[in-house]
Amino acid sequence: MSERALHKKRKRFISNWQLIVMSLPAIVKIFIFAYLPMAGIVMAFKDYVPAKGILGSSWNGLDNFKFFFQSADAWKILRNTIGLNGLLIVVELLAGVFFALLLYEVASKRALKVYQSVMFFPYFFSWVLVGLMLTTILNPSTGLLTSIIHKVTGHEIGFYSEPWYWLIILPLVAVWKGTGFSSLIYYSALMSIDKELFEAAEIDGATKVQATRHISIPFLAPMMVMLTILAIGHIMRADFGLFYFVPRNVSALFPVTDVLDTYVFRALTVNGDFAMSSAVGVFQSVVGFVLILGTNRLSKMFNKEYGLF
C-alpha cells in the first residue's frame, strides 16, 4: 500500500473516530435505558414476587398476557390506543406538510423567522404545563371557553365529564404542540428543491397549487413515508403525557383517553402488578416491530425509494 493511500485511510479512521466520540453519550444513553432493561422481559413470563426477585419467581408461561387480554378493559384500551394514535398520525402528518408548504411561500426572512418561532415555541412546553393551561380554558366553573359558551348559549358544557369531546380536543392539542417541529422537518426538505423547477413550471403556466401538487408533494413523499413508517411502529405506544396529564387522569374520560401506557401506569402505581405491566410492554414492542417491517415492505412494493431500510 502506498504512503498516500495509507495516509487517506488513517485520515478516514480519525474522522470516523471523532464521529464515534461525538455520538458516544447518545450511544451510552440508549444502551442504559433501551437495551439493559430488556433483561427484564423474562418478568412477563413469571409469577413475579418482589421478595423472591425476577430470577427466584416461578414461571407461569403466558398467564400474564391472558390476564390482560381477558380483562374487561382490554378491548377498550386497544381500541383507544390504535384508534387515537392512528388519528394523530394522520392529523399531524397533514398539519406538518400543510404548514411547511405555507412557510415555503413566505418571501420575507424576518416574517419567516417570526412564524417559525411562534409555531415552534409550544414544542418546548411540558405536558404538565399544557394540561394546566387547558384546565384554565375548559374548567367547568372558571374556564374561559366554558364561561363564554355559557354567556352566549346559556348552557354549561362539562368537558371533563363528557369523554367524546376529547376525540377533538386531544388531536387539536397534539397538533398545536407538535406541528412546529414536524413542519420544520418538511420545510428543511423543501429548501433543497431546485428553484429552477418552479420557474419552469411558472413559464409553462402552472399555478401555485399545480406546482405544489406536481413538484413539492412528490419531493416530500419519501420523507412523509419514512416518518409515517416510524410513527406506525409506535402506534401501540401512546404519548403518556398527552393522555395522562392533558385530561388530568379523570376517570369519567377513560372510555376515550385510557390507553395502554396509562393503563400500565395505573397497574404499577395502584396494584403493583409488575408482571402484567411487563407483559403489556413486550406486546407493544413485538407489535411495533412487526408493524415497522410490514409497513416498510408495503411501501417498497410501491416505490423502492420509499422504504426505511
Summary of the structure (lengths in Angstrom):
residues: 309
radius of gyration: 24.6
end to end distance: 34.7
largest distance: 87.7
contacts: 842
relative contact order: 0.12
helix: 78%
strand: 1%
